[in-house]
Amino acid sequence: MSQIICLAAEPWSDYASRSRQLISRLKNHRILYFDPRPAGKGQRNAMTASHKDEGQLVEKWTTCYASPPSYSHLPPMFKPLTDRLMVRYIKERMSEVGFTNPVLWLGLPHYEPLVKSIPNELVIFDCPSEPYEYGIAENCARTSDMTICRTREMFDLLKPFCDKTFLVKDGADFARFNTAANEELPFPDALFNIRNPILGLVGKIGSHLELEYIRHAAAEHPEWSFVLIGNKDGTADLSLAEGLRNVHFTGYVEQKHLPAFLQRFDACLYLGKKDGNGPGAGILYEYLSTGKPIVGTPHSLHINEYANVSYIASNPGEFVDQCKKAISERDAWKVRQRVAYGKSSSWDARVIELNRSIQQYVSRASQQSV
C-alpha cells in the first residue's frame, strides 16, 4: 500500500487533526491530503466556477490541496452535481501525480457518495466522535472496507454495519508534551505576574465544563491561581469567574507552545459536566504525557481509566479537597505512571494499532482472493 488520498474532516494546521496525526505516521506512503474549506463568498456562479490549486508540499511525501468549495449552503438537490465536481478535481490531481488505486481515507461520512467514482484499493472510514447524522455514518460504514472509531460508543454503534470495525482512540503528541517533564522550556509571557500554585485547564471554554467548580475554589482559595487556555465558545456564563482576580483567561494558544504552559502548572484540570460531551480525550493524554497531577470529574469518562493517578471530584467541595491533594503531591510513582500512560496513548502507539488492523484486513482479503 503506497498511495493514500485523505478526504479530511479538518484543515492541515498547527493543531494537527486526527487524520493528519494518523496518516502522517504511516510509513512508505505517498499522501494527497484534501483540506476542506467552506464555500467561497462572492462567487457569482458557484456551480460552474473552476477551482485550481497547485497543492503545497507539507511533508516529504504529503501534498495538501484545498478542496473545491463544498457549497453546503445549497439545497440537497445540488449535492450530486457538487459531488461530481469534487470527483473530477480528485481524479485530475491523481492523474498529475500518477495515483492509480489509492487507499481512500474518509474523515467525514458525507464523502461516501464519492467512493464509487474514484478507483481505490481500500476504503477506510475514520468516524468522527459525534457524527451530525448517525444514519449517514451507518451508511458510510456499510460501504467502507474498514471503519475505525475513536470511542467505544461509536464502535458499538457501527460494528453491525461493517465487520472490519476497529477501535483506534485519539492520541497525544507524546514527544512534544513530554518535554514539559524533561526540558526547561521558555517561560510564557502570559503567565508573568500569575502566582503559584497554578491550576490550569486547556481546551474550548464552554458550557460542557464544570466551571462552577473553578468559581467555587477560586473564591474559597484566593491564593490559588486558575489559568484557562482556549477560546470561549459563548455557551457558558463566565461573568462570576471573570470577576475573580485569581481566574485568568489566556485565549487560544498554539499547540507548539502548550508544553511550556503545562510545565508551569501545579495541576491540570479536566472538568467535564454531567450529561455533557465534556473535554476531548486528546487533552487528557497530553496532560498525562507531562506527568503533572490531574484533577477531574467522574463525568469526564476518559479520566476514569486513569483513576489511580488522578484526583476525581463529584462536587465543588470535593474539588477543593482534590486540588489540595494534587498541589501537594510528592509521589514519584504517580508521575512516572502518568508519563507511561501518556506514552501508551501517543499517536505513535495508535498508528501501531491502526497498522495492525490494516494488515489484518489485507491478509484476510488476500486469503479470500486465492
Helices and strands as residue ranges (DSSP letters): E 3-7, H 18-23, E 30-35, E 56-59, E 62-66, G 76-78, H 79-97, E 103-106, G 109-117, E 122-127, H 134-143, E 146-149, H 152-158, G 159-161, E 165-167, H 174-177, H 179-182, G 189-191, E 198-202, H 211-220, E 225-229, H 239-242, E 247-251, G 255-257, H 258-264, E 267-270, H 281-290, E 294-296, G 301-309, E 311-312, H 316-327, H 332-344, H 347-369
